[in-house]
Amino acid sequence: MTRYARQIALPEFGSGAQARLGSARVLVVGAGGLAAPVLQYLVGAGVGHITLMDHDHVALSNLHRQTLFREADIGQPKAKVAARHMAALNSNCAITPVTMPLDPANAPALCAGADLVIDCADSFAASYVLSDICKATDTPLISASIVGTSGYCGGFCGTAPSLRAVFPDLPDRLGSCDADGVLGPAVGVMGALQAQMALAVLAGLEPDPLGQLVSFDALGCRFGGFRFDGAPEPEDGFHFIAASEVRASDALSDLRAADETGPALEGATRRTVSDFDKPTLPEDGQRAVLACRSGLRAWQAATRLRQYWPGEIALIALGDRSTDTQGDE
């Protein structure tokens, strides 16, 4: 136990907590900047089994914050490279790389059997999909997001309310690392917070980080936060489905511009969000399915449609490519 002697020596930790880490099974979604400290600290601490999911490849423009990777790794699958580097850190930790994108169709099987899910994808669609699954299965979820120099980290589901209880609505605009930029150390701080919350949950430490949200502003070096243990679950949130789950009977709308890149969506009618201010309503018994790149415009259109129509509404986040449904944070 020489490797773990310093953490076992903590009165709050001990050999029992170490044994719980060694038998734990964790799903990490995203192998970018947030995952860099998450993986290093979890593997270093002795978490026994990690499934790491990321479909993207190492890119030069990401190396300033995705510090698991080196220039020689450029062009290689991030999940496989990260798993290889982590095996060199601790050979007792089994890491299974998964190089497909997360979507609502494959997420339930990936979450099944996990003691904890860590959301490092920095995609609001992925976060909501994971939160819905974790809430239904009482699985703890540690989720973080950062754009520019500020972000948050929270412990959701399990014994706490879901991410939807804290964020029932979306802002008018979603930031992105590409459009708004991001500082590497700020990402590292949020990833380290995720790792701390995850280790506390897995080891059974007190106080319980589930039900806690921490915010961070890097330029001011300011932390904030609050507990949300009593936050009510929203009654009528919009859920995401995979493009493969579209039915022939669905009223399918594509909210992307005609020149927007991304996978084709056969059978869809091209519309804009403003078309849903006075929408053509689906027929009785139909499901309205609204699709766009990130899911934001689909959410906005669904909010407008709900004012006129009480039927089932589902959303699709198509991504930039045929396999892209999550961010690269």
For each residue, the residues with C-beta under 8 A, 3 or more apart:
1: 4 5 8 15 18
2: 5
3: 46 90
4: 1 7 8 18 45 46
5: 1 2 8 9
6: 9
7: 4 10 13 17 18 45
8: 1 4 5 13 14 15 17 18
9: 5 6 13
10: 7 13 14
11: 14
12: 17 205 206
13: 7 8 9 10 17 18 203 205
14: 8 10 11 17 18
15: 1 8 18 19
16: 19 20 204
17: 7 8 12 13 14 20 21 203 204 205
18: 1 4 7 8 13 14 15 21 22 46 203
19: 15 16 22 23
20: 16 17 23 24 202 203 204
21: 17 18 24 45 46 47 48 199 202 203
22: 18 19 46 47 48 92
23: 19 20 48
24: 20 21 47 48 49 115 116 202
25: 48 49 50 51 113 114 115 116
26: 42 47 49 50 51 114 115 116 117 118 198 202
27: 50 51 53 110 111 114 116 117 118
28: 31 35 38 39 42 50 51 52 53 118 120
29: 53 54 102 117 118 119 120 121 126 130 326
30: 34 35 53 54 119 120 121 122 126 326 327 328 329
31: 28 35 39 52 53 54 56 66 68 78 79 81 82 120
32: 35 36 54 56 62 65 66 78 120 122 327 328 329
33: 36 62 65 66 67 182 184 187 188 191 329
34: 30 37 38 120 122 144 146 187 190 191 194 329
35: 28 30 31 32 38 39 52 54 68 82 118 120 191
36: 32 33 39 40 65 66 67 68 187 188 191
37: 34 40 41 188 191 192 194 195
38: 28 34 35 41 42 118 120 191 194 195 198
39: 28 31 35 36 42 43 50 52 68 82 86
40: 36 37 43 44 68 86 89 195
41: 37 38 44 45 192 195 196 199
42: 26 28 38 39 45 47 50 93 195 198 199
43: 39 40 46 47 50 86 89 90 93 95
44: 40 41 89 90
45: 4 7 21 41 42 199
46: 3 4 18 21 22 43 90 92 93
47: 21 22 24 26 42 43 50 93 199 202
48: 21 22 23 24 25 92 93 94
49: 24 25 26 93 94 96
50: 25 26 27 28 39 42 43 47 86 93 94 95 96
51: 25 26 27 28 95 96 98 110 114
52: 28 31 35 39 79 82 83 95 96 97 98
53: 27 28 29 30 31 79 97 98 100 102 110
54: 29 30 31 32 35 77 78 79 82 97 98 99
55: 77 79 99 100 101 323 324 326
56: 31 32 59 77 78 324 328
57: 74 75 76 77 78
58: 62 63 66 69 73 74 75 76 77 78 81
59: 56 62 63 74
60: 63 71 74
61: 64
62: 32 33 58 59 65 66 69 328
63: 58 59 60 66 67 69 70 71 74
64: 61 184
65: 32 33 36 62 182 183 184 187 188
66: 31 32 33 36 58 62 63 69 78
67: 33 36 63 184 188
68: 31 35 36 39 40 81 82 85 86
69: 58 62 63 66 73 74 78 81 82 85
70: 63 73
71: 60 63 74
72:
73: 58 69 70 76 81
74: 57 58 59 60 63 69 71
75: 57 58
76: 57 58 73 80 81
77: 54 55 56 57 58 80 81 97 99
78: 31 32 54 56 57 58 66 69 81 82
79: 31 52 53 54 55 82 83 97 98 99
80: 76 77 83 84 97 99
81: 31 58 68 69 73 76 77 78 84 85
82: 31 35 39 52 54 68 69 78 79 85 86 95 97
83: 52 79 80 86 87 95 96 97
84: 80 81 87 88
85: 68 69 81 82 88 89
86: 39 40 43 50 68 82 83 89 90 93 95
87: 83 84 90 91 93 95
88: 84 85 91
89: 40 43 44 85 86 93
90: 3 43 44 46 86 87 93
91: 87 88
92: 22 46 48
93: 42 43 46 47 48 49 50 86 87 89 90
94: 48 49 50
95: 43 50 51 52 82 83 86 87
96: 49 50 51 52 83
97: 52 53 54 77 79 80 82 83
98: 51 52 53 54 79 110
99: 54 55 77 79 80
100: 53 55 106 323
101: 55 319 323 324 325 326
102: 29 53 106 107 110 121 126 129 130 325 326
103: 106 107 129 242 243 244 325
104: 107 129 239 240 241 242 245
105: 241 242 244 245
106: 100 102 103 109 110 242
107: 102 103 104 110 111 129 130 133
108: 111 112 133
109: 106 112
110: 27 51 53 98 102 106 107 114
111: 27 107 108 114 117 130 133 134 137 139
112: 108 109 137
113: 25
114: 25 26 27 51 110 111 117 139
115: 24 25 26 139 140 202
116: 24 25 26 27 139 140 141 142 198 201 202
117: 26 27 29 111 114 130 133 134 139 140 141 142
118: 26 27 28 29 35 38 141 142 143 194 198
119: 29 30 126 127 130 141 142 143 144
120: 28 29 30 31 32 34 35 38 144 191 194 329
121: 29 30 102 126 127 326 327 329
122: 30 32 34 144 145 146 177 326 327 328 329
123: 126 127 294 317 325 326 327 329
124: 127 128 145 170 174 294 295 296
125: 128 129 240 294 295 315 317 325 326
126: 29 30 102 119 121 123 129 130 325 326 327
127: 119 121 123 124 130 131 143 145 163
128: 124 125 131 132 163 164 237 239 240
129: 102 103 104 107 125 126 132 133 240
130: 29 102 107 111 117 119 126 127 133 134 141 143
131: 127 128 134 135 141 143 156 157 162 163 164
132: 128 129 135 136 162 164 239
133: 107 108 111 117 129 130 136 137 139
134: 111 117 130 131 137 138 139 140 141 156 157 158 162
135: 131 132 138 156 157 162 164 233
136: 132 133
137: 111 112 133 134
138: 134 135 157 158 159
139: 111 114 115 116 117 133 134 157 158
140: 115 116 117 134 155 156 157 158 159 160 201 210
141: 116 117 118 119 130 131 134 155 156 157 158 162 163
142: 116 117 118 119 153 154 155 156 194 197 198 201 209
143: 118 119 127 130 131 153 154 156 163 194
144: 34 119 120 122 151 152 153 154 190 191 193 194
145: 122 124 127 151 152 190 329
146: 34 122 150 151 152 182 186 187 190 216 329
147: 150 151 175 176 177 180 182
148: 175 180 181 182 183 186
149: 182 183 186 217 218 219
150: 146 147 186 215 216 217 218 219
151: 144 145 146 147 186 187 190 215 216
152: 144 145 146 190 213 214 215 216
153: 142 143 144 190 193 194 197 213 214 216
154: 142 143 144 163 166 212 213 214 228
155: 140 141 142 158 160 197 201 208 209 210 211 212 213
156: 131 134 135 140 141 142 143 160 161 162 163 166 210
157: 131 134 135 138 139 140 141 160 161 162 163 210
158: 134 138 139 140 141 155 201 210
159: 138 140 208 210 211
160: 140 155 156 157 210 211 228 229
161: 156 157 165 166 211 228 229 230 231 232 233
162: 131 132 134 135 141 156 157 165 166 233
163: 127 128 131 141 143 154 156 157 166 167
164: 128 131 132 135 167 168 233 234 237
165: 161 162 168 228 231 232 233 234
166: 154 156 161 162 163 213 228 231
167: 163 164 170
168: 164 165 234 237
169:
170: 124 167 174 296 299 300
171: 174
172: 300
173: 296
174: 124 170 171 294 296
175: 147 148 179 180
176: 147 179 180 327
177: 122 147 180 181 182 327 328 329
178:
179: 175 176
180: 147 148 175 176 177
181: 148 177
182: 33 65 146 147 148 149 177 186 187 329
183: 65 148 149 186 187 218
184: 33 64 65 67 187 188
185: 188 189 218
186: 146 148 149 150 151 182 183 189 190 216 218
187: 33 34 36 65 146 151 182 183 184 190 191 329
188: 33 36 37 65 67 184 185 191 192
189: 185 186 192 193 216 218
190: 34 144 145 146 151 152 153 186 187 193 194 216
191: 33 34 35 36 37 38 120 144 187 188 194 195
192: 37 41 188 189 195 196
193: 144 153 189 190 196 197 214 216
194: 34 37 38 118 120 142 143 144 153 190 191 197 198
195: 37 38 40 41 42 191 192 198 199
196: 41 192 193 199 200 209
197: 142 153 155 193 194 200 201 209 212
198: 26 38 42 116 118 142 194 195 201 202
199: 21 41 42 45 47 195 196 202 203 205
200: 196 197 203 205 208 209
201: 116 140 142 155 158 197 198 204 205 208 209 210
202: 20 21 24 26 47 115 116 198 199
203: 13 17 18 20 21 199 200
204: 16 17 20 201
205: 12 13 17 199 200 201
206: 12
207: 212
208: 155 159 200 201 211 212
209: 142 155 196 197 200 201 212
210: 140 155 156 157 158 159 160 201
211: 155 159 160 161 208 227 228 229
212: 154 155 197 207 208 209 225 226 227 228
213: 152 153 154 155 166 225 226 227 228
214: 152 153 154 193 223 224 225
215: 150 151 152 223 224 225
216: 146 150 151 152 153 186 189 190 193 222 223 224
217: 149 150 220 221 222 224
218: 149 150 183 185 186 189 221
219: 149 150
220: 217
221: 217 218
222: 216 217
223: 214 215 216
224: 214 215 216 217
225: 212 213 214 215
226: 212 213
227: 211 212 213
228: 154 160 161 165 166 211 212 213 231
229: 160 161 211
230: 161
231: 161 165 166 228
232: 161 165
233: 135 161 162 164 165
234: 164 165 168 237
235:
236: 306
237: 128 164 168 234
238: 298 299 302 313 314 315
239: 104 128 132 314 315
240: 104 125 128 129 295 314 315 316 317
241: 104 105 245 246 289 314 315 316
242: 103 104 105 106 245 316
243: 103 246 263 265 291 316 318
244: 103 105
245: 104 105 241 242
246: 241 243 250 252 265 267 289 316
247: 250 287
248: 267
249: 285 286 287
250: 246 247 286 287 288 289 314
251: 282 283 286 287 288 289
252: 246 265 267 268 269 289 291
253: 268 269 270 271 288 289 290 291 301
254: 265 268 269 270 271 291 292
255: 271 272 273 290 291 292 297 298 301
256: 260 262 270 291 292 293 297 318
257: 260
258: 270
259:
260: 256 257 293
261: 320 321
262: 256 293 318 319 320 321 322 324
263: 243 318 319 321 322
264:
265: 243 246 252 254 268 291 316 318
266:
267: 246 248 252
268: 252 253 254 265 291
269: 252 253 254
270: 253 254 256 258
271: 253 254 255 275 276 301
272: 255 275
273: 255 276 297 300 301 304
274: 277
275: 271 272 279 280 301
276: 271 273 279 301 302 304 305
277: 274 304
278:
279: 275 276 304 305 308 309
280: 275
281: 305 308 309
282: 251 286 287 288 309 311
283: 251 286
284: 311
285: 249 311
286: 249 250 251 282 283 311
287: 247 249 250 251 282 311 312 313 314
288: 250 251 253 282 302 305 309 311 312 313 314
289: 241 246 250 251 252 253 313 314 315 316
290: 253 255 297 298 301 302 305 313 314 315 316
291: 243 252 253 254 255 256 265 268 298 315 316 317 318
292: 254 255 256 295 296 297 298 316 317 318
293: 256 260 262 297 317 318 319 320
294: 123 124 125 174 297 317
295: 124 125 240 292 298 299 315 316 317
296: 124 170 173 174 292 299 300
297: 255 256 273 290 292 293 294 300 301
298: 238 255 290 291 292 295 301 302 315 316 317
299: 170 238 295 296 302 303 315
300: 170 172 273 296 297 303 304
301: 253 255 271 273 275 276 290 297 298 304 305
302: 238 276 288 290 298 299 305 306 313 315
303: 299 300 306 307
304: 273 276 277 279 300 301 307 308
305: 276 279 281 288 290 301 302 308 309 313
306: 236 302 303 309 310 313
307: 303 304
308: 279 281 304 305
309: 279 281 282 288 305 306 313
310: 306
311: 282 284 285 286 287 288
312: 287 288
313: 238 287 288 289 290 302 305 306 309
314: 238 239 240 241 250 287 288 289 290
315: 125 238 239 240 241 289 290 291 295 298 299 302
316: 240 241 242 243 246 265 289 290 291 292 295 298
317: 123 125 240 291 292 293 294 295 298 325
318: 243 256 262 263 265 291 292 293 325
319: 101 262 263 293 322 323 324 325 326
320: 261 262 293 324
321: 261 262 263 324
322: 262 263 319
323: 55 100 101 319
324: 55 56 101 262 319 320 321
325: 101 102 103 123 125 126 317 318 319
326: 29 30 55 101 102 121 122 123 125 126 319
327: 30 32 121 122 123 126 176 177
328: 30 32 56 62 122 177
329: 30 32 33 34 120 121 122 123 145 146 177 182 187
